[in-house]
């Protein structure tokens, strides 16, 4: 490190120590709260980034595997488990519901088709799975929202309180016949303004992180919806029978009259 940068760092450190010593107990308490806010915000952002990147990678791998299967229940029949993959979770819950409709009474043999009413139950199961996965991905974002909206106001509260204390101190010194000039007032005002700086340092990174995560969450939710609709279409193609057509006609195609 060169000498000018070293001296600048030392000067900034001395300045921060001086401002901290001049801050009121209320201002110090607000700064400590903002430090905890910052730790929580960065922890949430780091964990959500890791979670979403892992989910995106697993979704891509599962999508490739799913599209290469001969029928919609192939992966389910292999009893595969993929932890942390939203697409697989939606697929698994849909297949569990479909399998239950294809095995009435818990039988071992599957029927070759189901009714439209049973398919509606499968659709609702998929919609519920999509909603639960979206909520799971969204968990923790409330802390970022609180940091974005609350940190600047906490900083402003500390600043107003500190400025009020500084002016009160100057007024009391003036009443006692002491000095009431800029040198007396400046340390208190500087200590008061540092709480606003701390609030902005918490809110600005949280705002960028929150917007990035919300955008990616929307993308994930749309992809889950699209996958659920595609899955329902494949299930209907393979297993849905017409309500007005007897099952035996679907199971045994051929001319009805010889």
VENFEN-V803742 format. One record per residue. N is the residue number from 1. RES is the residue in one small letter. OMEGA is omega in radians with two decimals (999 if undefined). Layout:
# VENFEN-V803742
n=<N:N>
res=<RES:RES>
omega=<OMEGA:OMEGA>
This chain:
# VENFEN-V803742
n=<1:2:3:4:5:6:7:8:9:10:11:12:13:14:15:16:17:18:19:20:21:22:23:24:25:26:27:28:29:30:31:32:33:34:35:36:37:38:39:40:41:42:43:44:45:46:47:48:49:50:51:52:53:54:55:56:57:58:59:60:61:62:63:64:65:66:67:68:69:70:71:72:73:74:75:76:77:78:79:80:81:82:83:84:85:86:87:88:89:90:91:92:93:94:95:96:97:98:99:100:101:102:103:104:105:106:107:108:109:110:111:112:113:114:115:116:117:118:119:120:121:122:123:124:125:126:127:128:129:130:131:132:133:134:135:136:137:138:139:140:141:142:143:144:145:146:147:148:149:150:151:152:153:154:155:156:157:158:159:160:161:162:163:164:165:166:167:168:169:170:171:172:173:174:175:176:177:178:179:180:181:182:183:184:185:186:187:188:189:190:191:192:193:194:195:196:197:198:199:200:201:202:203:204:205:206:207:208:209:210:211:212:213:214:215:216:217:218:219:220:221:222:223:224:225:226:227:228:229:230:231:232:233:234:235:236:237:238:239:240:241:242:243:244:245:246:247:248:249:250:251:252:253:254:255:256:257:258>
res=<x:x:x:x:x:x:x:x:x:x:x:x:x:x:x:x:x:x:x:x:x:x:x:x:x:x:x:x:x:x:x:x:x:x:x:x:x:x:x:x:x:x:x:x:x:x:x:x:x:x:x:x:x:x:x:x:x:x:x:x:x:x:x:x:x:x:x:x:x:x:x:x:x:x:x:x:x:x:x:x:x:x:x:x:x:x:x:x:x:x:x:x:x:x:x:x:x:x:x:x:x:x:x:x:x:x:x:x:x:x:x:x:x:x:x:x:x:x:x:x:x:x:x:x:x:x:x:x:x:x:x:x:x:x:x:x:x:x:x:x:x:x:x:x:x:x:x:x:x:x:x:x:x:x:x:x:x:x:x:x:x:x:x:x:x:x:x:x:x:x:x:x:x:x:x:x:x:x:x:x:x:x:x:x:x:x:x:x:x:x:x:x:x:x:x:x:x:x:x:x:x:x:x:x:x:x:x:x:x:x:x:x:x:x:x:x:x:x:x:x:x:x:x:x:x:x:x:x:x:x:x:x:x:x:x:x:x:x:x:x:x:x:x:x:x:x:x:x:x:x:x:x:x:x:x:x:x:x>
omega=<-3.13:-3.07:-3.13:-3.14:3.13:3.12:3.12:3.12:3.12:3.13:3.12:3.13:3.11:3.14:3.14:3.12:3.13:-3.14:3.12:3.13:-3.13:-3.08:3.08:3.08:3.10:3.12:3.10:3.11:3.12:3.11:3.11:3.09:3.14:3.07:3.09:3.06:-3.12:3.13:3.13:-3.10:3.14:3.10:3.12:-3.13:-3.14:-3.11:-3.14:3.08:3.12:-3.13:-3.09:3.10:3.10:3.13:3.13:3.14:3.13:3.09:3.14:3.13:-3.14:3.13:3.09:3.13:-3.10:-3.10:3.12:-3.11:-3.11:3.10:-2.94:-3.08:-3.03:-3.12:3.13:-3.13:3.11:3.13:3.11:3.07:3.13:-3.12:3.07:3.13:-3.11:-3.14:3.13:3.14:3.09:3.13:-3.09:-3.11:3.08:-3.13:3.08:3.12:3.13:-3.14:3.10:3.11:3.12:3.13:-3.13:-3.14:3.13:3.13:-3.12:-3.09:3.08:2.96:-3.10:3.14:3.09:-3.11:3.10:3.12:3.11:3.11:3.08:3.08:3.11:3.12:-3.14:3.08:3.11:3.12:3.09:3.12:3.11:3.14:-3.14:3.11:3.10:3.11:3.12:3.11:-3.09:-3.08:-3.14:-3.12:3.12:3.10:3.08:3.12:3.10:3.14:-3.13:-3.04:-3.02:-3.06:3.12:-3.14:3.05:3.09:3.12:3.08:3.11:3.13:-3.13:3.14:-3.14:3.10:3.10:3.13:-3.13:3.13:3.10:3.12:3.12:-3.14:3.13:3.09:3.13:3.13:-3.14:-3.12:3.13:-3.13:3.10:-3.09:-3.09:-3.13:3.12:-3.04:-3.00:-3.13:-3.14:3.13:3.11:3.11:3.12:-3.11:-3.09:3.11:3.06:3.09:3.13:3.12:3.12:3.10:3.06:-2.99:-3.03:3.08:3.12:3.13:3.13:3.13:-3.13:-3.14:3.12:-3.13:3.13:3.10:3.14:3.09:3.08:3.12:3.12:-3.10:3.10:3.11:3.10:3.10:-3.14:3.13:3.14:3.11:3.10:3.13:3.10:3.13:3.13:3.09:3.11:3.14:-3.07:-2.93:-3.04:3.05:3.13:3.14:-3.10:-3.10:3.14:-3.14:-3.07:3.10:3.13:-3.09:-3.07:-3.11:3.11:-3.14:-3.14:-3.13:3.09:999>
